Amino acid sequence: KIDCIIVKDQSRFGRNDLVPYYIRQYFPMMGVRFIAVNSDIDTFDNNKSGNKMVGFYSAMNAHYCYDTSEKVKSAIITEKKEGKHLGGVAPYGYKKDPNDKYKLLIDEETAPVVKTMFEMFASGNSLQMIARYLDSKKIPIPSIKKNLNRGLKSSMYGHWQTRTIDEILKSEMYIGNMVQNTHNKVSYNSKKIRKTKKEDYIIVPNTHEPIVSKEKFDKVQELLKNRKTDRKTDLQLEYLFGGLLYCKECGRSIRISKDILKSGVRHYTQCNLYTRKGRYGICSSHR
């Protein structure tokens, strides 16, 4: 429906590697005229000098983005090293100081939940037991509490996950240390986020009031380090229908397992989703 695009200069159209492809190949193929006034580009006029400079302009524009990104990143890292909290939302258990957006205050509503997690784990409760306890008390998960938009929500959304609890128990934020730079962007022109190595974390001690004591935190870290799974590993038998069975209710795979009884070995099937989440009323066993 569009047969002509006019921009002030080429950078207004874009600053990435796809720009030359669109201007030189895609637009001519689709019969679209492209004009960049200040760059002297007009794909329907071969006399325009800027037509030959599209690739050069693209490289210069991309470099400008990269250079600006590095300068901004350097300023942000400097502020993080000063102990300023630059996150969009405060960590669970804390809230932003209304008088200073870079400081954290204890959230009287959620801080006791964090204390409960540490107390329960230090007393021998597993992550799964803590998750069940929080669910039984109908305590909202962090993303619901903070009204965060998580996009597509799984069938387990709203329930506490062991991964969430594990991350909280491992965070030095709860002993008063500011921990940042735990994630970063893959590149300046990508929105994809990846986890950084622990040695690249920016940790500034004693920037806010702790929720748990250093002694309690250290005890929990030792327990987390030494925890072992109760599951016994065994060589997986090659069942005739192994990997071919699927649950008609949820579409997930059905596992084939065995029980060793006094009377002998019993083999049985069970829906994998039910195995993990059946206690929440999700799917059924199909034994």
N, C-alpha and C positions, 0 to 999 in steps of 0.2 A: 504493500500500500504506500510505501515511502519511496520516492524516486530521486530525492535530493537531500543531502545533509550539509548544513552550513555551520561552521564553528569559528570562533575568534582566531584560534591557532590550533595546531595539531595536538598540543598537550591537553586542550579542553575536551578532546575526544577520548583520550586515554593515555596512560603512561606505562604500558606494559608491552611485552613482546608480540602480542597478537595484533597490535595496531597496524604494522606494515602489511600483514596478511589481509586484513579487512580492506585497507585502502587500495592495495595493488591487485588483489585477486578476487576477494569475495564481492565487493561492490561492483566492479566491472562485470563480473559474471551475472550479477542480479540486475544490471542496468541501472545502478544507483550512482548518481553524481555526488562526489565528495568535494567540498570547498572549505579550505582553511585560509581565511582572509590574510592574516598577518604572516602566515608561513608561505604565502604565494603558491598554494596548492589548489589545483582544479583538475580533477581526473578526466574532464571532458575537453581540456585545453592543453594540448601537447607543448605549447610554448611557455607554460608556467615553469619557472626555474625550481620552485619548491617540489615539484613532482619527483625530481631525482634525489631529493634530500630526505625523503620519508624515513628511510632506515636510519640515517644519521640523527634526525630529530628524535626518533623513537629511543635511540640509545642515550641521547643527552637527557631526555625527559625521565627515563628510567633511572639514570644516575642521580638526577636531582631528588627523586623520591627516596632512593637509597641513602643519600647523604643526609637528607632531612630526618629520615628514620633513625639513623645512627646518632644524630645530635639529640633528638628527643629521648632516645633510649639512654644515652649517657646522663642526661639530666635526671631521668627517673631513677636510675641506679644510684646516683648521688643522694637523692632524697631518701631512698630505701636504706642506704647505709647510715643515714642520720636517724633511723628508727621511726620514720614517718609511715603510717599505714596508708597505702595508696590503693587498697582494694575497693571495689565498688560497694561491697557489703561487708559488714564486720563478721568475723568467724562466729560460729555457733557458741553461745555462752557470753558473747560480748555485744556491745552496741557502740555506735560512734558518738563521740563527745559532741553535743550540739554547739558547743562554743569553740571547738577545734576539730575539724574534720579529719585531721591526721592522727588523733588520739583515740584510744579505746577505753571504754568504761565497762564494768561488769554489768551484764543484763540479769537483773534479779529474778527474772522469770525462767530463764534457760540455764543459768549457771548451776543451780542445784541438780539439774539433769546431768550435766557434765560430771559433777562431783559423784553422783550416784554410779555413773559408768565406771569411774576409777575405783570407787569403793567396792563395787561388786566384782570387778575383775581381780582386784588385789585379794579378795576373799575367796577366790577359787572358781567364780562363775565364768562360763565360757562366753564368747561373743554371741553365740546363738541364744544362750539363756538370757543375756542382757537385752537382746533384740526382742525376745518374747515378752520380757517384763515391761519394756517401754511400750510395746503394742498393747499389752493388757491394761496399762494405765492411760491408754489413748493419748499419749504424748505426741504432738505433731512432729514430723520429720523436719530437718532444717530447711529444705526447699519450700515446704508448705508454710512454715513459720515465717520465712522471709519473703513469701509471695514471689518466688522465683519461677520464671517460665522455663520449664524443662523440655518443651517441645513434645514429641511423641512420648506418651507415658506407658510403661509396661503394666502387666497385670498385677505387679507387686508394688506399684506406686502408692505411697501412703504408709507403707510398712517399713519399719526400721531394718536396714540391711547390715550385715556383719562388716562389710567393707567400710561403711560410713563410721561405725563405732571404732573400727581398727584405726582409721585415719585420725580420729579425735584422740584416741589413747596414745598415739605416737607423736602428736604435735606439741612442740615446746611452747606454743602460744599460751598454753594453760598453766605454765609456770612463770609467766610474765615476760617471755622473750618474744620479740617481733621476728616472725619467720616469713620471708617473702622470696620472690624469684623461684618459686617451686615449679612454675610452668612458664613457658615462653612460646612465642610464635615461631613457626618453622622458618619463615622468611618475612621480609618487610612487606611483600605484596601478597601474602597469604593470611587467611584468618584461622588456619589450622593451628591448634595448640598442642604442645607436647610437654611431658614432664621433664624437668631438668635433673641432672645428677645431684645427689645430696651434697656433694662437695661444692656445688655452685649455688646452694641456698645462701641467701643473705640473712644472717641471724644477728640481731642486736639485743643484748641482754637487758633485762629490767626496764622495759619501756612502758609497762602497764601493770596493773594489779593482778597477781596470779589467782587462779581459781583452786588449784591443788598445790600441795607442798612439793618441794623438790624431792623429798624422801619418798613420798607416795608415788611420784612420777617415775623415779628410778626403779622402784620395786616393780611397777607395772611393766617397764621396759624389759626388765630381766625376765619376767614371766612371759612376755610376748616372745622374747628371744628363745626361750627354752620350751615353749609349748610344742606339743607333738599331737599329731592326729591319732585318733583311736582306730581308724580304719586299717584293717589288715590287707596288705597287698597280696595278690595271688595272680598266678598266670591266668589270663582270660581264656576260658575254653572256647573253642571254635564251634558255636552252635550252628545248626543248619540254617536257621532263620535269623541269625545274628546280623543286626544292621538293616534288616528288611521289614521290621515291624514298626508301625506307626499308630499312634492313638487316634481313634476316630473322633474324639471329643475336642482335643486341642491341636492335633496335627504334629505333636512332638514325637520323638522316637520312643520306642518301648524297649526297655532293657531286659535281658535274660540273665538271671542270677541264680545262685545256689545257696542253700542252707545246709549246714552239716548237723544232722540230728543223731540221736542215739540209735535210731532205727535205720540210719543210712543217710544218703544225700538226697535232698529234694530240690528240684529245679523249678523255677517259677518266673513269670513275667510281671513287669510293673512299669507304668508310665513314668518317664523320667521327670516330667514336670511335677507330677503328684509326689514323687519321692522327695523333691526339694521344697515344695510349697503346698503340699496337701493340707497342712494344718491350718491354712488360711481359707480352706474351702475351695481351692482351685483344682479342678478336674477330679478324677476318681482313680482308684488304684489299678483297675483292670488286671487283677491277679489271675 
